Amino acid sequence: TVGGRCATVDFVLGGVLPDSGQTLCYNNTTTIACPAAGAAFYGQDAQFGWDLYFTPAQRFERSEPVASRPVVFDHITQLEWQGCAAGVSGADCATGSASTMAWDAAVAYCSALDWGGNTDWRLPDVRELSGIIDAGRSGPTINVAAFPGTPLAPFWSSSSYAGGASNAWYVGFSNGYVSNAGKADTGYVRCVRRGPLDFRPFESLVLSGDRVVRDTATELTWQGCAAGQSGDSCATGAAFRRSWQAALAYCDGLSWGGYDDWRLPDRNELQSIVDYGRYSPAIDVTAFPATPVSHFWSSSSYAGGASNAWVVSFNFGYVGYYGKSGTYYVRCVRR
């Protein structure tokens, strides 16, 4: 307050896990009015997160500090992005042609880049790059006002694939896939500065006899065992698979660790617990023991086809979409 009266203040968020961009609710085939608690399909992506309160225009600020070299500032993560893909310039990224290059050339390009009045650019890691996916749209799966002219193709991240050093992770902006390819292959490039985003250690606890895991970076609390497992080491019972609708219902009805406000995580939240420094499983095995080396459901539908929803593989960290009638593993989150 100022002088006893309410006043608007500017504040920095920083380090906050970005929301997915999804603002519509879905059933197994089409968009629907977002359901009430306890109803079928309640607890999906569009019903939680920053996107309920902030618009994409509030998140991304596009400016042109140097003529023809625009930058995009992300008010959520505090990262600043090259406003055009490599090889392209201009206020609307309409000058030139987007370049593709091998992974090592992409790393070198960003390291040497002078853009928007800054020279401390770098190739983004896989979670940073995936964080600007807009899961509320497809073709391209990115905010076109903030990032015009984005090629509908894979962009390199700086993250090598733990399962084979000759591969690196990429993010595809045609559909939002996160996968890996040989470093000798060619991909598009968009550099970033500031950061990197901070991912601190997990805190594992046993509450009311149930294992829970707190992520001190995102402030999310996770079900410490996959659905169907229990015990401090998750050795009791067996992890089970559910359809997407059943996965939503399971988390909505879950009582675990003394809490009953669990939900199915969105694609960004679920990807945030992937450990890209390891594989099979690609997760912290101390915090999340006995994790099945397979796909887990997110609460995010695929905007390009309502009969699909996003999954994250804890075999090696892949993010893709599968049919909602399929059955995959479940881990719930709260807050």
N, C-alpha and C positions, 0 to 999 in steps of 0.2 A: 504493500500500500504506500501511497504518497500523501502525506498530510491527512491521514485517516480515511482516504478515499481509495477505491480500487483503481489500479493503473495497469496498463499493458506493459509487459516486460519482455525483452528478448532473452532467450535462453538457449544453451547448447545442449543437445542430447548426446550424440557421440557414442559410438560403440554399441548402439542398439541394433538388435537383429532386425533387418528390414522385413516388412510384411510382403506378402506375395503379389499384391495387386488385384486379387480376386474379390469382387464385390457382388457377384450373383450367386444364388443358391441353385442347386440341381437335385434331381432325383436320378434314377438310372438311365434316363433317356433324354431329358430336356431341362430347361430352366424352370424353377418354381418360385413361389413366394417363400421367403425364408421361414422355416417351420418353428413352432414354439417348443420350448423345453419339454422333453418327453414324447414328442411326436416323431414320426418316421423321418429320417434324414436330418434330425436336429444335431447340431454340434459340428457343422462343416466350416470350412475356411472362412467364408464371407461373414460369419457370425461373430468372429473374434479378431482382435488385433488392431493395429494402427489404421488400417484402411477404413475402419468404421468412423474415424474422426478427421483424417487428413486426406486431402486430394493429391493426386500425382503432381499437380502444379505447386502445391505447398512443399512437397518432398524435394523435387528437383528444381534447381535454379540455373537456367542457361544464360550465359553472358559471353561477351566477346571483348576481353581485356586487350587483346591484340587483334587487329583487323584480320578477318578470314580464319582466325584460329580460336574458335569458340571452346568454352569449357562448361562442364555441368557439375554443379556442387550439390551433393546429396545431404540434405539437412538431417536425415536420420542417422546415417553412418559417419558423416563428416568426411567422407572421401570425395575427392575431386577427379572428374573423369575427362579424358580427351573427348571433346564434343563431336568429333567426326572420326570415322574409322581411318586407320592408316592409309595414306595415299589420297585422301579426300580433304578438301578445305572449303572455306566459305561459310557465310552465316547459316545457310541451309544445307551445307555439306553437298553442294551441287557442282563443285569444281574439282576436276580430276577424276580418277578411277580408283576405287578401293583396291588395295594391294593384298596379295596373299604371299606368305613366306613360310619357310620351315621354322620349327620351334626355336632353334638357337638364334636365328636371325630376328625373330620376334623379341626375344629377350634383349638382344643387342639394340634393336630399333628403339625400344622404350627407354633403355638406359641412356641413349645418346639424344633423346628427343628434346628439342627446344620448342615449347608450345604454350601459348597463352601467357608468356612472360615468365615461365618457370622451366627449370632444367632438371628437376628431381623426380622425373617420371619413372615408372616401373611397370612391368607386366603384372596384372592382377592375379592373385591366387584364385583357385577354383571357387571358393565360397564367396569371395568378393565379386567375381564376375557373375556367378549364378544369382547374386543378390539383386542385380538389376533386371533380371527376368521379370516380365509382367505376365503373371499366370492368368490374368483376366482377359487375355487376348491371344491370338495366334497369327503367325504370318505377317509381321514379325511379332515375337513374344518380347517386346520391349516398348517402352513409352516413346511413341514416334514424335511427340512434340519436343521432348528433351533430347532424343537421339535420332534425328531425321536421317534418312538414307542408309539405315543399317542393313547390310547385306543379310539375306535369309540363308545363313550358312554358319558353320562352326567358327568360333573365335578361340584362339589359344589362351590358356591360363599359364601361370608360371609353375604350376604344380606338376611334378613328375609323378608317374604312376608307380606306386610302391611295389606292384607285382611285376614290374619290368622296367628298368631304367631307360630303355629305348622308346618308351611311350610317355606321353604327357596328357593331362586332362584338358578338355575343351568344353565350351558351352555353345550349343546351337541355337541361334535366334530365329530359326524358322519355326521351331516347335517347342523349344525349351529343354531339350535333352541335355544331360550332362554325362559325357562318356570320355573315353581316351582313344588316342590314335598314335601311330608312330611319329616320332619327332622329325623324321625326314619328310613326312607329308606336309602339305601346305594348308594354312588357315589364315583367317583374317585377324586383325590386331586392333585393340583399343587399350590405351595405356591409362594408368591411374596414378595419383599421388596422394600424399598423406597416409596415415595408417602405418602399418597394416592393422586390420581389425584384431582385437585382442580376444583370444580364447584361453581362459584360465582353467586351472584344474577343477575337476568335479569333486563334490563332497558327498560321500556315501553315508547313509544313515539307516538305522532300523527303527521305524516308528510303528507302534501298535503291532509289532511282529512282522511288518512288511518292509521290504527293501525299497528305499527311495533315493534318488540321486539329484542333488541340487547343482545346477550349472551356475557358478558364480559370475560368469561373463554375461549370460543372457537373463539371469534370474528366473529361469524356468525350472520347475521341479518335475522330475521324470519318474515314472513307474520303473523301478529298478530291475524288474524281471519282465520278460516278454509275457503277454497274456497267456495264462495257463500254467505258468511256473510260479513258484513261491519259495520262501526260505531265504536266508541271508546270502547263500551262494546260488540261489535260483535252481537248486537241484531237486526240488520237490515238484512233482507233476510233470507235464509235458507241454511245451508251447503249442498252441493251436492256431489254425488258419480260419479266417472268416471272409465273407464277401465284404464289399465296401460298406453297404448299408448296415450289416451286422457289426462291423468294426466301429462305426459311428455309435451305434446303440450300446455296444459293450462299454466304451469309454464313458458315455453319458451316464450309464448306470453303475459305474465302478465305485466301490468304497475301498480305499487302499491307503495305508499309512495314516489313518485317522482323518482322511479328507474324502469328500464326495463331489468335488468340483472338477473332476477330470474330463478331458476331451481328447479327441484324436488330433495330433499335431498337423500343422500345415506343412507344405513341402520344404519351406525354408527352415522351419523349426526342426524337422526330422533330419534334414541334411546337416544341421549344425552339430549333431553328435557323431557324424561320420569322422573317423580318424583317417585322413588321407596319407598318413605316414605308415600305414600298415594295411594288410588285406587278409581276408579269410580268417577271422572277421575284420572288417574295417571299422572297428569301434574300440574304445578303451575297455579291455576285458576285465580290468580290476573294478571299474565302476559298474559295468554292465556284463556280469558273468553269464556264460551259457547262452549268449545271443545267437539265435539261428543264423547260419550263413546263407541268407536268402533275402527276399523282398518283404518290406513292411509298408502298409498302407499309410498314406497321408490323407488329410481331410480335404485336399485340393482337387477339384475336378479338372479335367483337361478342357480348356475353353474351345479347342478345335474339334471336340467330339464329346458330347455329354455322357456317352456310355462308358467313358474312360476316366480314370483318376490317377493321380501321380503316386508313384511308389519310389522308395529309396532302397537300394540293395546294400546290405551290410556284408556282402561277399567282398566287393571292392569299391563301392561308393557311387555306383551308377544311379542316375535319377532319370526315370522315364515314366511312361503311362501305360496302364494295362486296363483291360475290360473290368468293369465293376462287378460283374458276375463271377469273376475269378476269385480264388481264395488265397489270401496272403497273411503274413503275421501282423501282430498288433502290439504297439507300446503306447501308452497314454501319457499325457502331459497336463500340467495345470499352471495357472497364472499366465 
